[in-house]
Amino acid sequence: MKMRSRGAILLLMILAACAGRNTTAILSPTPNLYTFETGEAYPAAGVPAQFRTTTTEILFMTDRNPVTDEFGAVVRYGERRNDSMAFGASWVEYGGLGSWNELIARTQATGQAGLTRLEPVGLTELARLPRTPLPYQSNGGRLQTTSEANAVYATRSATIRREVAARMQATGVDRVLLYIHGFNNEFDDGVGTLASIWHFAGRRSLPVLFSWPAGNDGPLAYFRDIESGEFSVFHLKEFMRILADVPEVKRIDIVAHSRGSAVMTDALRELMLESRGGGRDPRRILKTGILVLAAADLDVGVTRQRLVAERFADGFDQINIYTNPQDGALRLSRLIGNVTRLGGVDPDKLSERELNDLKGTGNVNIVMVESGSVQLGHAYFRENPAVLSDIVLALRTRAMPGTRFRPLDPIAGNIWGLHQNYPAEVLPEMLDRPLVDR
């Protein structure tokens, strides 16, 4: 028994190491999409003037506990939970670059020439929602939030909506790119990852981070992070409602990584059930567009029930699930829970019924990432130029796999292969018709 306990603790420590921290200090490697001789594919001309800078503003919502300096100013957010959510802006500088043109040159450079540091240069809270649960009272045997508490919540929610609306009006964008990080990530990790994805996707959306209190220490950090994620589900639901209630927001595209996939899908599932219970269309109410699940730390069986039986997939334009059976962190996660994780599933081992269920949805795609000669870590969605290329193509073109603008290799049904030089062989064809947002 002692040996098994020691083995479990060792696995947890290794899992924590696999997830890593501070991995986003460098701009993601240039996607294959942009590394060719003519260097004309990055849509720089389509970037709104306000976004053509080497310092990026990333909006955020977090229920992490704030860390303040001696003057009481918030300087960062830690791994502890907070019952109130803070909405604010964090600024990231693409370090060492003198101009927007230099950043574009780096964006289309190959190898080490394209790398640049991402430096956090400040943050500020723009609004803080009241602590939850809100004060309540019993009325005829039913618990009801007090009118005073509702008024405060409504006022502060309205502030958040105004801040989002103002930025969308100023830039002319009508989509939000929402990112949620995985386990053992610090606040700045999430900011840096979103800064990379949003930049390479063409800066045609408003970048927003939801950061939950991950990054706990110790051999049981994985379980502590799981519980922190469950704690954040309610807060994420509230934030999704606020975002969807902004008239300027037409679509919300979502990228979720690792354990963040569980937090996000749990929140979305409950919102969808709530919408359907009220006789409303979830996609229209929530404004959900593309959902990317990268290296998702989700139970395969539970996910299949939700996608099909609970019609979760109906709430999105498309769902792209990136998998790699060699993902070390998810293999360890499977050993701990004794259940295959979605991001580590091997499509060859899916049953005919499971394949038919996926095919029947029409908009759920499993993208099998081929390792080849390139070592893939748990963060391959932001570190692998081929995978990042497909995420960028999906966000920019809204195209489904197997089409001209997302030429993935068909495997079976809704399962696609992504090789390491993707999509190099069709780049000249893409230049015949510049990629535009549709």
Contacts in CASP RR format, 6 or more apart in sequence:
PFRMAT RR
TARGET T0000
AUTHOR 0000-0000-0000
METHOD contacts of the structure
MODEL  1
MKMRSRGAILLLMILAACAGRNTTAILSPTPNLYTFETGEAYPAAGVPAQ
FRTTTTEILFMTDRNPVTDEFGAVVRYGERRNDSMAFGASWVEYGGLGSW
NELIARTQATGQAGLTRLEPVGLTELARLPRTPLPYQSNGGRLQTTSEAN
AVYATRSATIRREVAARMQATGVDRVLLYIHGFNNEFDDGVGTLASIWHF
AGRRSLPVLFSWPAGNDGPLAYFRDIESGEFSVFHLKEFMRILADVPEVK
RIDIVAHSRGSAVMTDALRELMLESRGGGRDPRRILKTGILVLAAADLDV
GVTRQRLVAERFADGFDQINIYTNPQDGALRLSRLIGNVTRLGGVDPDKL
SERELNDLKGTGNVNIVMVESGSVQLGHAYFRENPAVLSDIVLALRTRAM
PGTRFRPLDPIAGNIWGLHQNYPAEVLPEMLDRPLVDR
8 336 0 8 1.000
9 219 0 8 1.000
9 220 0 8 1.000
11 332 0 8 1.000
11 335 0 8 1.000
11 336 0 8 1.000
12 219 0 8 1.000
12 220 0 8 1.000
12 221 0 8 1.000
12 222 0 8 1.000
12 223 0 8 1.000
12 336 0 8 1.000
13 218 0 8 1.000
13 219 0 8 1.000
14 332 0 8 1.000
15 222 0 8 1.000
15 329 0 8 1.000
15 332 0 8 1.000
15 333 0 8 1.000
15 336 0 8 1.000
16 184 0 8 1.000
16 218 0 8 1.000
16 219 0 8 1.000
16 221 0 8 1.000
16 222 0 8 1.000
18 328 0 8 1.000
18 329 0 8 1.000
18 332 0 8 1.000
18 377 0 8 1.000
18 378 0 8 1.000
19 182 0 8 1.000
19 183 0 8 1.000
19 184 0 8 1.000
19 185 0 8 1.000
19 258 0 8 1.000
19 329 0 8 1.000
19 378 0 8 1.000
20 184 0 8 1.000
21 184 0 8 1.000
21 185 0 8 1.000
21 186 0 8 1.000
21 189 0 8 1.000
21 215 0 8 1.000
22 186 0 8 1.000
22 188 0 8 1.000
22 189 0 8 1.000
23 189 0 8 1.000
23 379 0 8 1.000
23 383 0 8 1.000
24 118 0 8 1.000
24 188 0 8 1.000
24 189 0 8 1.000
24 190 0 8 1.000
24 191 0 8 1.000
24 192 0 8 1.000
24 193 0 8 1.000
24 195 0 8 1.000
24 196 0 8 1.000
24 382 0 8 1.000
25 117 0 8 1.000
25 118 0 8 1.000
26 115 0 8 1.000
26 116 0 8 1.000
26 117 0 8 1.000
26 118 0 8 1.000
27 94 0 8 1.000
27 106 0 8 1.000
27 114 0 8 1.000
27 115 0 8 1.000
27 116 0 8 1.000
27 117 0 8 1.000
27 118 0 8 1.000
27 195 0 8 1.000
27 196 0 8 1.000
27 199 0 8 1.000
28 193 0 8 1.000
28 196 0 8 1.000
28 197 0 8 1.000
28 200 0 8 1.000
28 382 0 8 1.000
28 383 0 8 1.000
28 388 0 8 1.000
29 111 0 8 1.000
29 114 0 8 1.000
29 115 0 8 1.000
29 383 0 8 1.000
29 384 0 8 1.000
29 385 0 8 1.000
29 388 0 8 1.000
30 106 0 8 1.000
30 107 0 8 1.000
30 108 0 8 1.000
30 109 0 8 1.000
30 110 0 8 1.000
30 111 0 8 1.000
30 114 0 8 1.000
30 200 0 8 1.000
30 385 0 8 1.000
31 200 0 8 1.000
31 385 0 8 1.000
31 386 0 8 1.000
31 388 0 8 1.000
31 389 0 8 1.000
31 392 0 8 1.000
32 385 0 8 1.000
32 386 0 8 1.000
32 389 0 8 1.000
32 421 0 8 1.000
32 422 0 8 1.000
32 423 0 8 1.000
32 424 0 8 1.000
33 41 0 8 1.000
33 389 0 8 1.000
33 392 0 8 1.000
33 393 0 8 1.000
33 423 0 8 1.000
33 427 0 8 1.000
34 41 0 8 1.000
34 42 0 8 1.000
34 107 0 8 1.000
34 108 0 8 1.000
34 200 0 8 1.000
35 108 0 8 1.000
35 109 0 8 1.000
35 110 0 8 1.000
35 385 0 8 1.000
36 424 0 8 1.000
36 427 0 8 1.000
38 431 0 8 1.000
39 108 0 8 1.000
40 431 0 8 1.000
41 108 0 8 1.000
41 427 0 8 1.000
41 430 0 8 1.000
41 431 0 8 1.000
41 435 0 8 1.000
42 104 0 8 1.000
42 107 0 8 1.000
42 108 0 8 1.000
42 200 0 8 1.000
42 202 0 8 1.000
43 202 0 8 1.000
43 204 0 8 1.000
43 396 0 8 1.000
43 434 0 8 1.000
43 435 0 8 1.000
43 436 0 8 1.000
44 52 0 8 1.000
44 104 0 8 1.000
46 202 0 8 1.000
46 204 0 8 1.000
47 202 0 8 1.000
47 203 0 8 1.000
47 204 0 8 1.000
48 171 0 8 1.000
48 172 0 8 1.000
48 173 0 8 1.000
48 203 0 8 1.000
48 204 0 8 1.000
50 170 0 8 1.000
50 171 0 8 1.000
51 171 0 8 1.000
51 203 0 8 1.000
52 100 0 8 1.000
53 100 0 8 1.000
54 93 0 8 1.000
54 94 0 8 1.000
54 95 0 8 1.000
54 97 0 8 1.000
54 98 0 8 1.000
54 99 0 8 1.000
54 100 0 8 1.000
54 102 0 8 1.000
54 103 0 8 1.000
55 91 0 8 1.000
55 92 0 8 1.000
55 93 0 8 1.000
55 94 0 8 1.000
55 121 0 8 1.000
56 91 0 8 1.000
56 92 0 8 1.000
56 93 0 8 1.000
56 94 0 8 1.000
56 195 0 8 1.000
56 198 0 8 1.000
56 199 0 8 1.000
56 207 0 8 1.000
57 89 0 8 1.000
57 90 0 8 1.000
57 91 0 8 1.000
57 167 0 8 1.000
57 207 0 8 1.000
58 89 0 8 1.000
58 90 0 8 1.000
58 91 0 8 1.000
58 92 0 8 1.000
58 191 0 8 1.000
58 192 0 8 1.000
58 194 0 8 1.000
58 195 0 8 1.000
58 198 0 8 1.000
58 207 0 8 1.000
58 208 0 8 1.000
58 209 0 8 1.000
59 87 0 8 1.000
59 88 0 8 1.000
59 89 0 8 1.000
59 90 0 8 1.000
59 163 0 8 1.000
59 164 0 8 1.000
59 167 0 8 1.000
59 206 0 8 1.000
59 207 0 8 1.000
59 208 0 8 1.000
59 209 0 8 1.000
60 86 0 8 1.000
60 87 0 8 1.000
60 88 0 8 1.000
60 89 0 8 1.000
60 90 0 8 1.000
60 123 0 8 1.000
60 187 0 8 1.000
60 191 0 8 1.000
60 208 0 8 1.000
60 209 0 8 1.000
60 210 0 8 1.000
60 211 0 8 1.000
61 85 0 8 1.000
61 86 0 8 1.000
61 87 0 8 1.000
61 88 0 8 1.000
61 160 0 8 1.000
61 208 0 8 1.000
61 209 0 8 1.000
61 210 0 8 1.000
61 211 0 8 1.000
61 235 0 8 1.000
61 239 0 8 1.000
62 77 0 8 1.000
62 85 0 8 1.000
62 86 0 8 1.000
62 187 0 8 1.000
62 209 0 8 1.000
62 210 0 8 1.000
62 211 0 8 1.000
62 212 0 8 1.000
63 81 0 8 1.000
63 82 0 8 1.000
63 83 0 8 1.000
63 84 0 8 1.000
63 85 0 8 1.000
63 86 0 8 1.000
63 212 0 8 1.000
63 213 0 8 1.000
63 231 0 8 1.000
63 232 0 8 1.000
63 235 0 8 1.000
64 77 0 8 1.000
64 78 0 8 1.000
64 79 0 8 1.000
64 80 0 8 1.000
64 81 0 8 1.000
64 82 0 8 1.000
64 187 0 8 1.000
64 211 0 8 1.000
64 212 0 8 1.000
64 213 0 8 1.000
65 77 0 8 1.000
65 78 0 8 1.000
65 79 0 8 1.000
65 80 0 8 1.000
65 81 0 8 1.000
65 82 0 8 1.000
65 213 0 8 1.000
66 74 0 8 1.000
66 76 0 8 1.000
66 77 0 8 1.000
66 78 0 8 1.000
66 82 0 8 1.000
66 86 0 8 1.000
66 125 0 8 1.000
67 74 0 8 1.000
67 75 0 8 1.000
67 76 0 8 1.000
67 77 0 8 1.000
67 78 0 8 1.000
68 74 0 8 1.000
68 75 0 8 1.000
69 75 0 8 1.000
74 86 0 8 1.000
74 123 0 8 1.000
74 124 0 8 1.000
74 125 0 8 1.000
75 123 0 8 1.000
76 123 0 8 1.000
76 187 0 8 1.000
76 188 0 8 1.000
77 86 0 8 1.000
77 187 0 8 1.000
77 211 0 8 1.000
78 186 0 8 1.000
78 187 0 8 1.000
78 213 0 8 1.000
79 186 0 8 1.000
79 213 0 8 1.000
79 214 0 8 1.000
79 215 0 8 1.000
79 216 0 8 1.000
79 217 0 8 1.000
79 228 0 8 1.000
80 213 0 8 1.000
81 213 0 8 1.000
81 228 0 8 1.000
81 231 0 8 1.000
81 232 0 8 1.000
82 213 0 8 1.000
83 131 0 8 1.000
83 132 0 8 1.000
84 128 0 8 1.000
84 129 0 8 1.000
84 130 0 8 1.000
84 131 0 8 1.000
84 132 0 8 1.000
85 128 0 8 1.000
85 129 0 8 1.000
85 235 0 8 1.000
85 238 0 8 1.000
85 239 0 8 1.000
86 125 0 8 1.000
86 127 0 8 1.000
86 128 0 8 1.000
86 129 0 8 1.000
87 125 0 8 1.000
87 126 0 8 1.000
87 127 0 8 1.000
87 128 0 8 1.000
87 129 0 8 1.000
87 159 0 8 1.000
87 160 0 8 1.000
87 163 0 8 1.000
88 123 0 8 1.000
88 124 0 8 1.000
88 125 0 8 1.000
88 126 0 8 1.000
88 127 0 8 1.000
88 163 0 8 1.000
89 123 0 8 1.000
89 124 0 8 1.000
89 126 0 8 1.000
90 120 0 8 1.000
90 122 0 8 1.000
90 123 0 8 1.000
90 191 0 8 1.000
90 209 0 8 1.000
91 120 0 8 1.000
91 121 0 8 1.000
91 122 0 8 1.000
91 123 0 8 1.000
92 118 0 8 1.000
92 119 0 8 1.000
92 120 0 8 1.000
92 121 0 8 1.000
92 191 0 8 1.000
92 192 0 8 1.000
92 195 0 8 1.000
93 118 0 8 1.000
93 119 0 8 1.000
93 120 0 8 1.000
93 121 0 8 1.000
94 103 0 8 1.000
94 106 0 8 1.000
94 116 0 8 1.000
94 117 0 8 1.000
94 118 0 8 1.000
94 195 0 8 1.000
94 199 0 8 1.000
95 116 0 8 1.000
95 117 0 8 1.000
95 118 0 8 1.000
95 119 0 8 1.000
96 116 0 8 1.000
96 117 0 8 1.000
97 103 0 8 1.000
97 106 0 8 1.000
97 116 0 8 1.000
103 116 0 8 1.000
106 113 0 8 1.000
106 114 0 8 1.000
106 115 0 8 1.000
106 116 0 8 1.000
107 114 0 8 1.000
107 199 0 8 1.000
107 200 0 8 1.000
118 192 0 8 1.000
118 195 0 8 1.000
118 196 0 8 1.000
120 188 0 8 1.000
120 191 0 8 1.000
126 159 0 8 1.000
126 160 0 8 1.000
126 163 0 8 1.000
127 156 0 8 1.000
127 159 0 8 1.000
127 160 0 8 1.000
127 163 0 8 1.000
128 156 0 8 1.000
129 153 0 8 1.000
129 156 0 8 1.000
129 157 0 8 1.000
129 160 0 8 1.000
129 238 0 8 1.000
130 149 0 8 1.000
130 152 0 8 1.000
130 153 0 8 1.000
130 156 0 8 1.000
132 234 0 8 1.000
132 235 0 8 1.000
132 238 0 8 1.000
134 145 0 8 1.000
134 146 0 8 1.000
134 149 0 8 1.000
134 150 0 8 1.000
134 153 0 8 1.000
135 145 0 8 1.000
135 146 0 8 1.000
135 148 0 8 1.000
135 149 0 8 1.000
136 143 0 8 1.000
136 144 0 8 1.000
136 145 0 8 1.000
136 146 0 8 1.000
136 149 0 8 1.000
137 143 0 8 1.000
137 144 0 8 1.000
137 146 0 8 1.000
138 144 0 8 1.000
157 242 0 8 1.000
160 242 0 8 1.000
161 242 0 8 1.000
161 245 0 8 1.000
161 246 0 8 1.000
164 176 0 8 1.000
164 206 0 8 1.000
164 208 0 8 1.000
164 243 0 8 1.000
164 246 0 8 1.000
164 248 0 8 1.000
164 249 0 8 1.000
165 246 0 8 1.000
165 247 0 8 1.000
165 248 0 8 1.000
167 206 0 8 1.000
168 174 0 8 1.000
168 206 0 8 1.000
168 246 0 8 1.000
168 248 0 8 1.000
168 249 0 8 1.000
169 248 0 8 1.000
171 206 0 8 1.000
173 204 0 8 1.000
173 205 0 8 1.000
173 206 0 8 1.000
174 248 0 8 1.000
174 249 0 8 1.000
174 250 0 8 1.000
174 251 0 8 1.000
175 204 0 8 1.000
175 205 0 8 1.000
175 206 0 8 1.000
175 249 0 8 1.000
175 250 0 8 1.000
175 251 0 8 1.000
175 252 0 8 1.000
175 253 0 8 1.000
176 205 0 8 1.000
176 206 0 8 1.000
176 208 0 8 1.000
176 243 0 8 1.000
176 249 0 8 1.000
176 251 0 8 1.000
176 252 0 8 1.000
176 253 0 8 1.000
177 194 0 8 1.000
177 197 0 8 1.000
177 198 0 8 1.000
177 201 0 8 1.000
177 205 0 8 1.000
177 206 0 8 1.000
177 207 0 8 1.000
177 208 0 8 1.000
177 253 0 8 1.000
177 255 0 8 1.000
177 395 0 8 1.000
178 208 0 8 1.000
178 209 0 8 1.000
178 210 0 8 1.000
178 243 0 8 1.000
178 252 0 8 1.000
178 253 0 8 1.000
178 254 0 8 1.000
178 255 0 8 1.000
179 190 0 8 1.000
179 193 0 8 1.000
179 194 0 8 1.000
179 197 0 8 1.000
179 207 0 8 1.000
179 208 0 8 1.000
179 209 0 8 1.000
179 210 0 8 1.000
179 254 0 8 1.000
179 255 0 8 1.000
179 256 0 8 1.000
179 257 0 8 1.000
180 209 0 8 1.000
180 210 0 8 1.000
180 211 0 8 1.000
180 212 0 8 1.000
180 236 0 8 1.000
180 254 0 8 1.000
180 255 0 8 1.000
180 256 0 8 1.000
180 257 0 8 1.000
180 260 0 8 1.000
180 261 0 8 1.000
180 263 0 8 1.000
180 264 0 8 1.000
181 189 0 8 1.000
181 190 0 8 1.000
181 193 0 8 1.000
181 209 0 8 1.000
181 211 0 8 1.000
181 212 0 8 1.000
181 214 0 8 1.000
181 257 0 8 1.000
181 258 0 8 1.000
181 260 0 8 1.000
182 214 0 8 1.000
182 257 0 8 1.000
182 258 0 8 1.000
182 259 0 8 1.000
182 260 0 8 1.000
182 261 0 8 1.000
182 297 0 8 1.000
183 214 0 8 1.000
183 215 0 8 1.000
183 221 0 8 1.000
183 222 0 8 1.000
183 225 0 8 1.000
183 226 0 8 1.000
183 258 0 8 1.000
183 259 0 8 1.000
183 260 0 8 1.000
183 297 0 8 1.000
184 214 0 8 1.000
184 215 0 8 1.000
184 216 0 8 1.000
184 221 0 8 1.000
184 222 0 8 1.000
184 225 0 8 1.000
185 211 0 8 1.000
185 214 0 8 1.000
185 215 0 8 1.000
186 214 0 8 1.000
186 215 0 8 1.000
187 211 0 8 1.000
190 209 0 8 1.000
190 211 0 8 1.000
191 209 0 8 1.000
191 211 0 8 1.000
193 257 0 8 1.000
193 382 0 8 1.000
194 207 0 8 1.000
194 208 0 8 1.000
194 209 0 8 1.000
194 255 0 8 1.000
195 207 0 8 1.000
196 382 0 8 1.000
197 255 0 8 1.000
197 382 0 8 1.000
197 388 0 8 1.000
197 391 0 8 1.000
197 392 0 8 1.000
198 205 0 8 1.000
198 207 0 8 1.000
200 388 0 8 1.000
200 392 0 8 1.000
201 391 0 8 1.000
201 392 0 8 1.000
201 395 0 8 1.000
201 396 0 8 1.000
202 392 0 8 1.000
202 396 0 8 1.000
204 396 0 8 1.000
204 437 0 8 1.000
205 253 0 8 1.000
205 395 0 8 1.000
208 243 0 8 1.000
210 236 0 8 1.000
210 239 0 8 1.000
210 264 0 8 1.000
212 228 0 8 1.000
212 229 0 8 1.000
212 231 0 8 1.000
212 232 0 8 1.000
212 235 0 8 1.000
212 236 0 8 1.000
212 260 0 8 1.000
212 263 0 8 1.000
213 228 0 8 1.000
213 229 0 8 1.000
213 231 0 8 1.000
213 232 0 8 1.000
214 225 0 8 1.000
214 228 0 8 1.000
214 229 0 8 1.000
214 259 0 8 1.000
215 221 0 8 1.000
215 225 0 8 1.000
216 224 0 8 1.000
216 225 0 8 1.000
216 228 0 8 1.000
222 333 0 8 1.000
222 336 0 8 1.000
225 259 0 8 1.000
226 259 0 8 1.000
226 262 0 8 1.000
229 259 0 8 1.000
229 260 0 8 1.000
229 262 0 8 1.000
229 263 0 8 1.000
230 263 0 8 1.000
230 266 0 8 1.000
232 263 0 8 1.000
233 263 0 8 1.000
233 266 0 8 1.000
233 267 0 8 1.000
233 270 0 8 1.000
234 267 0 8 1.000
236 263 0 8 1.000
236 264 0 8 1.000
236 267 0 8 1.000
237 267 0 8 1.000
237 270 0 8 1.000
237 271 0 8 1.000
240 252 0 8 1.000
240 267 0 8 1.000
240 268 0 8 1.000
240 271 0 8 1.000
240 286 0 8 1.000
241 271 0 8 1.000
243 249 0 8 1.000
243 252 0 8 1.000
243 287 0 8 1.000
244 252 0 8 1.000
244 285 0 8 1.000
244 286 0 8 1.000
244 287 0 8 1.000
249 287 0 8 1.000
250 287 0 8 1.000
251 287 0 8 1.000
251 288 0 8 1.000
251 289 0 8 1.000
251 317 0 8 1.000
252 286 0 8 1.000
252 287 0 8 1.000
252 288 0 8 1.000
252 289 0 8 1.000
253 289 0 8 1.000
253 290 0 8 1.000
253 291 0 8 1.000
253 292 0 8 1.000
253 395 0 8 1.000
254 264 0 8 1.000
254 288 0 8 1.000
254 289 0 8 1.000
254 290 0 8 1.000
254 291 0 8 1.000
254 292 0 8 1.000
255 292 0 8 1.000
255 294 0 8 1.000
255 381 0 8 1.000
255 391 0 8 1.000
256 263 0 8 1.000
256 264 0 8 1.000
256 265 0 8 1.000
256 291 0 8 1.000
256 292 0 8 1.000
256 293 0 8 1.000
256 294 0 8 1.000
256 296 0 8 1.000
257 294 0 8 1.000
257 295 0 8 1.000
257 296 0 8 1.000
257 379 0 8 1.000
257 381 0 8 1.000
258 294 0 8 1.000
258 295 0 8 1.000
258 296 0 8 1.000
258 297 0 8 1.000
258 329 0 8 1.000
258 378 0 8 1.000
259 297 0 8 1.000
260 297 0 8 1.000
261 293 0 8 1.000
261 294 0 8 1.000
261 296 0 8 1.000
261 297 0 8 1.000
261 298 0 8 1.000
261 342 0 8 1.000
262 296 0 8 1.000
262 297 0 8 1.000
262 298 0 8 1.000
265 293 0 8 1.000
265 298 0 8 1.000
265 303 0 8 1.000
265 306 0 8 1.000
265 312 0 8 1.000
268 286 0 8 1.000
268 288 0 8 1.000
268 312 0 8 1.000
269 306 0 8 1.000
269 310 0 8 1.000
269 312 0 8 1.000
271 282 0 8 1.000
271 286 0 8 1.000
272 282 0 8 1.000
272 286 0 8 1.000
272 310 0 8 1.000
272 311 0 8 1.000
272 312 0 8 1.000
272 315 0 8 1.000
273 310 0 8 1.000
275 281 0 8 1.000
275 282 0 8 1.000
275 285 0 8 1.000
275 286 0 8 1.000
276 282 0 8 1.000
282 288 0 8 1.000
282 314 0 8 1.000
282 315 0 8 1.000
283 289 0 8 1.000
283 314 0 8 1.000
283 315 0 8 1.000
283 316 0 8 1.000
283 317 0 8 1.000
286 315 0 8 1.000
288 315 0 8 1.000
288 316 0 8 1.000
288 317 0 8 1.000
289 316 0 8 1.000
289 317 0 8 1.000
289 318 0 8 1.000
290 316 0 8 1.000
290 317 0 8 1.000
290 318 0 8 1.000
290 319 0 8 1.000
290 320 0 8 1.000
290 394 0 8 1.000
290 395 0 8 1.000
290 398 0 8 1.000
291 316 0 8 1.000
291 318 0 8 1.000
291 319 0 8 1.000
291 320 0 8 1.000
292 320 0 8 1.000
292 322 0 8 1.000
292 381 0 8 1.000
292 391 0 8 1.000
292 394 0 8 1.000
293 319 0 8 1.000
293 320 0 8 1.000
293 321 0 8 1.000
293 322 0 8 1.000
293 342 0 8 1.000
293 343 0 8 1.000
294 322 0 8 1.000
294 380 0 8 1.000
294 381 0 8 1.000
294 387 0 8 1.000
294 391 0 8 1.000
295 322 0 8 1.000
295 323 0 8 1.000
295 324 0 8 1.000
295 327 0 8 1.000
295 329 0 8 1.000
295 330 0 8 1.000
295 343 0 8 1.000
295 344 0 8 1.000
295 378 0 8 1.000
295 379 0 8 1.000
295 380 0 8 1.000
295 381 0 8 1.000
296 303 0 8 1.000
296 321 0 8 1.000
296 341 0 8 1.000
296 342 0 8 1.000
296 343 0 8 1.000
297 329 0 8 1.000
297 330 0 8 1.000
297 333 0 8 1.000
297 341 0 8 1.000
297 342 0 8 1.000
297 343 0 8 1.000
298 341 0 8 1.000
298 342 0 8 1.000
298 343 0 8 1.000
299 339 0 8 1.000
299 340 0 8 1.000
299 341 0 8 1.000
299 342 0 8 1.000
300 339 0 8 1.000
300 340 0 8 1.000
300 341 0 8 1.000
300 342 0 8 1.000
300 345 0 8 1.000
301 339 0 8 1.000
303 342 0 8 1.000
304 354 0 8 1.000
304 357 0 8 1.000
304 358 0 8 1.000
306 312 0 8 1.000
307 313 0 8 1.000
307 319 0 8 1.000
307 357 0 8 1.000
307 358 0 8 1.000
307 361 0 8 1.000
307 364 0 8 1.000
308 357 0 8 1.000
308 360 0 8 1.000
308 361 0 8 1.000
313 319 0 8 1.000
313 361 0 8 1.000
313 362 0 8 1.000
313 363 0 8 1.000
313 364 0 8 1.000
316 363 0 8 1.000
317 363 0 8 1.000
317 398 0 8 1.000
318 363 0 8 1.000
318 364 0 8 1.000
318 365 0 8 1.000
318 394 0 8 1.000
318 398 0 8 1.000
318 400 0 8 1.000
319 361 0 8 1.000
319 363 0 8 1.000
319 364 0 8 1.000
319 365 0 8 1.000
320 365 0 8 1.000
320 367 0 8 1.000
320 390 0 8 1.000
320 391 0 8 1.000
320 394 0 8 1.000
320 401 0 8 1.000
321 342 0 8 1.000
321 343 0 8 1.000
321 364 0 8 1.000
321 365 0 8 1.000
321 366 0 8 1.000
321 367 0 8 1.000
322 343 0 8 1.000
322 367 0 8 1.000
322 369 0 8 1.000
322 380 0 8 1.000
322 381 0 8 1.000
322 387 0 8 1.000
322 391 0 8 1.000
322 418 0 8 1.000
323 342 0 8 1.000
323 343 0 8 1.000
323 344 0 8 1.000
323 345 0 8 1.000
323 346 0 8 1.000
323 347 0 8 1.000
323 366 0 8 1.000
323 367 0 8 1.000
323 368 0 8 1.000
323 369 0 8 1.000
324 343 0 8 1.000
324 344 0 8 1.000
324 368 0 8 1.000
324 369 0 8 1.000
324 371 0 8 1.000
324 376 0 8 1.000
324 380 0 8 1.000
325 344 0 8 1.000
325 345 0 8 1.000
325 346 0 8 1.000
326 371 0 8 1.000
326 376 0 8 1.000
327 343 0 8 1.000
327 344 0 8 1.000
327 376 0 8 1.000
327 377 0 8 1.000
327 378 0 8 1.000
327 380 0 8 1.000
328 377 0 8 1.000
328 378 0 8 1.000
329 377 0 8 1.000
329 378 0 8 1.000
330 341 0 8 1.000
330 343 0 8 1.000
330 344 0 8 1.000
330 378 0 8 1.000
331 344 0 8 1.000
333 341 0 8 1.000
334 340 0 8 1.000
334 341 0 8 1.000
334 344 0 8 1.000
345 366 0 8 1.000
347 366 0 8 1.000
347 368 0 8 1.000
347 411 0 8 1.000
347 412 0 8 1.000
347 415 0 8 1.000
350 358 0 8 1.000
350 415 0 8 1.000
355 412 0 8 1.000
355 413 0 8 1.000
355 415 0 8 1.000
358 364 0 8 1.000
358 366 0 8 1.000
358 413 0 8 1.000
358 414 0 8 1.000
358 415 0 8 1.000
359 413 0 8 1.000
359 414 0 8 1.000
360 414 0 8 1.000
361 414 0 8 1.000
362 414 0 8 1.000
363 400 0 8 1.000
364 414 0 8 1.000
365 400 0 8 1.000
365 401 0 8 1.000
365 414 0 8 1.000
365 415 0 8 1.000
365 416 0 8 1.000
366 414 0 8 1.000
366 415 0 8 1.000
366 416 0 8 1.000
367 387 0 8 1.000
367 390 0 8 1.000
367 401 0 8 1.000
367 408 0 8 1.000
367 416 0 8 1.000
367 417 0 8 1.000
367 418 0 8 1.000
368 411 0 8 1.000
368 415 0 8 1.000
368 416 0 8 1.000
368 417 0 8 1.000
368 418 0 8 1.000
369 376 0 8 1.000
369 380 0 8 1.000
369 384 0 8 1.000
369 386 0 8 1.000
369 387 0 8 1.000
369 417 0 8 1.000
369 418 0 8 1.000
370 417 0 8 1.000
370 418 0 8 1.000
370 419 0 8 1.000
370 420 0 8 1.000
372 419 0 8 1.000
372 420 0 8 1.000
373 420 0 8 1.000
374 384 0 8 1.000
374 420 0 8 1.000
376 384 0 8 1.000
377 383 0 8 1.000
380 387 0 8 1.000
381 387 0 8 1.000
381 388 0 8 1.000
381 391 0 8 1.000
382 388 0 8 1.000
384 420 0 8 1.000
386 418 0 8 1.000
386 419 0 8 1.000
386 420 0 8 1.000
386 421 0 8 1.000
386 422 0 8 1.000
387 418 0 8 1.000
389 422 0 8 1.000
389 423 0 8 1.000
390 406 0 8 1.000
390 408 0 8 1.000
390 418 0 8 1.000
390 422 0 8 1.000
390 423 0 8 1.000
393 399 0 8 1.000
393 405 0 8 1.000
393 406 0 8 1.000
393 423 0 8 1.000
393 435 0 8 1.000
394 406 0 8 1.000
396 435 0 8 1.000
396 436 0 8 1.000
396 437 0 8 1.000
397 405 0 8 1.000
397 406 0 8 1.000
397 435 0 8 1.000
397 436 0 8 1.000
397 437 0 8 1.000
397 438 0 8 1.000
398 437 0 8 1.000
398 438 0 8 1.000
399 405 0 8 1.000
399 406 0 8 1.000
400 406 0 8 1.000
401 408 0 8 1.000
401 414 0 8 1.000
401 416 0 8 1.000
402 408 0 8 1.000
402 410 0 8 1.000
402 416 0 8 1.000
404 426 0 8 1.000
404 429 0 8 1.000
405 430 0 8 1.000
405 435 0 8 1.000
406 423 0 8 1.000
407 422 0 8 1.000
407 423 0 8 1.000
407 425 0 8 1.000
407 426 0 8 1.000
408 416 0 8 1.000
408 417 0 8 1.000
408 418 0 8 1.000
408 422 0 8 1.000
409 416 0 8 1.000
409 417 0 8 1.000
409 418 0 8 1.000
409 419 0 8 1.000
410 416 0 8 1.000
410 417 0 8 1.000
411 417 0 8 1.000
423 430 0 8 1.000
END
